[in-house]
Amino acid sequence: MELRGIGGRSIILRRRVVILFGASCLTVGCVALVPPATDDASSSDLPKGVVLIGEHEFRVEIADTNASRTQGLMDRTSLADDAGMLFIFDRPADLSFWMLNTSIPLDIAFIREDMTVSSIDTMTPHSLESHLSIELVPFALEVPAGEFSRRGIEAGDAVVFEWVVPE
């Protein structure tokens, strides 16, 4: 999959092998496999990027490994309005997210392979309710609850992702 990188250069998104647990639904957030993350996203060891939806920019941490996707935003106590986490999966799948050990209310946008928003849902802190993609998707973006609505972001909007290369 090719994405636009910093300065307009193309980036090939490398796929990793992931073991899927369950039949057709991948569940994220079941068990913390890594130490709790800090409140400050900038101190995280996760790769960084920028997601643009229309003119709206979100600074994101990238969860592209089984461990980072499982940990997600659990154990965080705050998240800036323009921050979030981009979950990258190896291939489009029926995705399912829940809010175990997550105390920040979040919106989630499921993103298609063609880089458009498939659907958006709001998730309640500490809830075990599953939030499912409505179709097979390879990406999900979590941001503070209400940010998509406040910015007028909706299903069908185009998404651009840019890696932030550490200096």
Kinemage of the C-alpha trace (Angstrom):
@kinemage 1
@onewidth
@group {chain A} dominant
@subgroup {mainchain}
@vectorlist {calphas} color= white
{ca met a 1} P 0.000 0.000 0.000
{ca glu a 2} L 1.448 3.385 -0.950
{ca leu a 3} L 0.897 6.503 1.167
{ca arg a 4} L 2.102 10.061 0.775
{ca gly a 5} L 5.064 10.841 2.993
{ca ile a 6} L 6.567 14.043 4.349
{ca gly a 7} L 7.483 16.366 1.503
{ca gly a 8} L 5.135 14.528 -0.887
{ca arg a 9} L 7.393 11.495 -1.395
{ca ser a 10} L 5.712 8.112 -1.535
{ca ile a 11} L 6.018 5.606 1.269
{ca ile a 12} L 5.292 1.927 0.920
{ca leu a 13} L 3.485 0.659 3.981
{ca arg a 14} L 5.168 -2.622 4.854
{ca arg a 15} L 2.907 -5.378 6.026
{ca arg a 16} L 3.778 -7.487 9.063
{ca val a 17} L 2.568 -10.999 9.790
{ca val a 18} L -0.054 -10.990 12.551
{ca ile a 19} L -1.631 -13.991 14.221
{ca leu a 20} L -5.385 -13.447 14.289
{ca phe a 21} L -7.212 -14.792 17.322
{ca gly a 22} L -10.823 -15.731 16.674
{ca ala a 23} L -12.720 -16.526 13.510
{ca ser a 24} L -13.364 -13.363 11.529
{ca cys a 25} L -13.368 -10.575 14.096
{ca leu a 26} L -10.138 -9.082 15.398
{ca thr a 27} L -10.569 -7.704 18.917
{ca val a 28} L -8.291 -4.957 20.136
{ca gly a 29} L -7.659 -4.046 23.748
{ca cys a 30} L -8.137 -7.440 25.398
{ca val a 31} L -4.986 -7.647 27.496
{ca ala a 32} L -2.164 -5.204 28.082
{ca leu a 33} L 0.982 -6.825 26.723
{ca val a 34} L 3.237 -3.807 27.166
{ca pro a 35} L 3.850 -1.503 30.129
{ca pro a 36} L 1.287 1.289 30.585
{ca ala a 37} L 1.854 4.275 28.348
{ca thr a 38} L 2.444 7.738 29.694
{ca asp a 39} L -0.075 10.590 29.526
{ca asp a 40} L 2.181 12.536 27.181
{ca ala a 41} L 2.030 11.049 23.678
{ca ser a 42} L 5.299 12.773 22.727
{ca ser a 43} L 7.216 10.625 25.219
{ca ser a 44} L 5.905 7.369 23.745
{ca asp a 45} L 8.286 5.050 21.905
{ca leu a 46} L 5.665 4.428 19.229
{ca pro a 47} L 6.221 5.789 15.710
{ca lys a 48} L 4.553 9.142 15.036
{ca gly a 49} L 2.546 10.464 12.138
{ca val a 50} L 0.007 13.018 11.010
{ca val a 51} L -3.482 12.148 9.803
{ca leu a 52} L -5.271 14.736 7.686
{ca ile a 53} L -9.024 14.530 7.157
{ca gly a 54} L -9.996 17.474 5.006
{ca glu a 55} L -8.238 20.467 6.551
{ca his a 56} L -8.198 18.829 9.986
{ca glu a 57} L -4.880 17.542 11.304
{ca phe a 58} L -4.335 14.982 14.051
{ca arg a 59} L -0.907 14.177 15.510
{ca val a 60} L -0.949 10.433 16.028
{ca glu a 61} L 0.987 7.600 17.537
{ca ile a 62} L 1.063 4.577 15.261
{ca ala a 63} L -0.003 1.207 16.612
{ca asp a 64} L 1.197 -1.237 13.960
{ca thr a 65} L 2.275 -4.226 16.051
{ca asn a 66} L 0.166 -6.723 17.959
{ca ala a 67} L 1.467 -5.375 21.280
{ca ser a 68} L 0.909 -1.687 20.447
{ca arg a 69} L -2.570 -2.351 19.027
{ca thr a 70} L -3.512 -4.351 22.126
{ca gln a 71} L -2.259 -1.611 24.473
{ca gly a 72} L -3.819 1.190 22.458
{ca leu a 73} L -4.685 4.174 24.639
{ca met a 74} L -5.293 2.118 27.786
{ca asp a 75} L -4.070 3.640 31.056
{ca arg a 76} L -3.875 7.172 29.618
{ca thr a 77} L -5.511 9.958 31.589
{ca ser a 78} L -5.514 12.677 28.928
{ca leu a 79} L -5.275 13.227 25.187
{ca ala a 80} L -4.975 16.559 23.370
{ca asp a 81} L -7.857 17.535 21.050
{ca asp a 82} L -5.581 17.243 18.002
{ca ala a 83} L -3.952 13.953 19.075
{ca gly a 84} L -4.876 10.332 18.570
{ca met a 85} L -3.756 6.836 17.720
{ca leu a 86} L -3.754 5.291 14.250
{ca phe a 87} L -4.136 1.509 14.262
{ca ile a 88} L -2.623 -0.147 11.185
{ca phe a 89} L -3.512 -3.761 10.428
{ca asp a 90} L -1.890 -6.148 7.961
{ca arg a 91} L -4.973 -6.489 5.802
{ca pro a 92} L -8.598 -5.380 5.800
{ca ala a 93} L -10.576 -7.175 8.518
{ca asp a 94} L -13.749 -6.944 10.580
{ca leu a 95} L -12.340 -4.831 13.401
{ca ser a 96} L -13.703 -4.661 16.940
{ca phe a 97} L -12.568 -2.225 19.648
{ca trp a 98} L -13.535 -1.868 23.303
{ca met a 99} L -12.513 0.418 26.149
{ca leu a 100} L -11.041 -1.877 28.813
{ca asn a 101} L -8.795 0.199 31.127
{ca thr a 102} L -9.327 3.281 28.950
{ca ser a 103} L -10.510 6.293 30.935
{ca ile a 104} L -10.651 8.828 28.077
{ca pro a 105} L -13.901 8.973 26.047
{ca leu a 106} L -12.930 8.363 22.421
{ca asp a 107} L -14.286 8.558 18.897
{ca ile a 108} L -13.160 5.899 16.457
{ca ala a 109} L -13.112 6.201 12.675
{ca phe a 110} L -12.754 3.005 10.690
{ca ile a 111} L -10.808 3.733 7.499
{ca arg a 112} L -11.007 1.828 4.221
{ca glu a 113} L -8.063 0.696 2.134
{ca asp a 114} L -8.875 3.506 -0.336
{ca met a 115} L -8.191 5.944 2.535
{ca thr a 116} L -11.775 7.123 3.094
{ca val a 117} L -13.719 7.027 6.358
{ca ser a 118} L -16.040 3.996 6.462
{ca ser a 119} L -17.827 4.738 9.758
{ca ile a 120} L -17.447 6.640 13.022
{ca asp a 121} L -18.497 5.605 16.529
{ca thr a 122} L -18.161 7.062 20.040
{ca met a 123} L -16.777 4.850 22.810
{ca thr a 124} L -17.478 5.145 26.540
{ca pro a 125} L -14.598 4.816 29.062
{ca his a 126} L -14.159 1.403 30.721
{ca ser a 127} L -16.946 -0.134 28.621
{ca leu a 128} L -16.698 -3.712 27.364
{ca glu a 129} L -19.155 -2.907 24.550
{ca ser a 130} L -17.664 -3.875 21.186
{ca his a 131} L -17.456 -1.176 18.525
{ca leu a 132} L -17.370 -2.926 15.165
{ca ser a 133} L -16.367 -1.806 11.711
{ca ile a 134} L -19.264 -2.064 9.254
{ca glu a 135} L -17.010 -3.528 6.567
{ca leu a 136} L -13.499 -4.926 6.175
{ca val a 137} L -10.992 -2.140 6.919
{ca pro a 138} L -7.225 -2.011 7.546
{ca phe a 139} L -7.100 1.184 9.641
{ca ala a 140} L -8.788 2.744 12.668
{ca leu a 141} L -8.213 6.204 14.145
{ca glu a 142} L -9.014 7.026 17.775
{ca val a 143} L -9.301 10.675 18.881
{ca pro a 144} L -10.962 12.409 21.865
{ca ala a 145} L -14.756 11.958 21.851
{ca gly a 146} L -16.617 14.685 19.988
{ca glu a 147} L -13.680 15.787 17.822
{ca phe a 148} L -14.978 14.251 14.584
{ca ser a 149} L -18.415 15.823 15.057
{ca arg a 150} L -16.969 19.180 16.147
{ca arg a 151} L -14.803 19.282 13.020
{ca gly a 152} L -17.561 18.081 10.672
{ca ile a 153} L -15.730 14.836 9.824
{ca glu a 154} L -18.022 12.083 8.534
{ca ala a 155} L -18.152 8.814 6.607
{ca gly a 156} L -16.820 9.173 3.077
{ca asp a 157} L -14.244 11.858 3.928
{ca ala a 158} L -10.779 11.378 2.423
{ca val a 159} L -7.883 10.547 4.761
{ca val a 160} L -4.181 11.291 4.200
{ca phe a 161} L -1.496 9.790 6.417
{ca glu a 162} L 2.067 11.078 6.690
{ca trp a 163} L 4.858 9.461 8.721
{ca val a 164} L 6.829 11.787 10.968
{ca val a 165} L 10.482 10.883 10.629
{ca pro a 166} L 12.444 11.356 13.885
{ca glu a 167} L 15.333 13.774 13.664
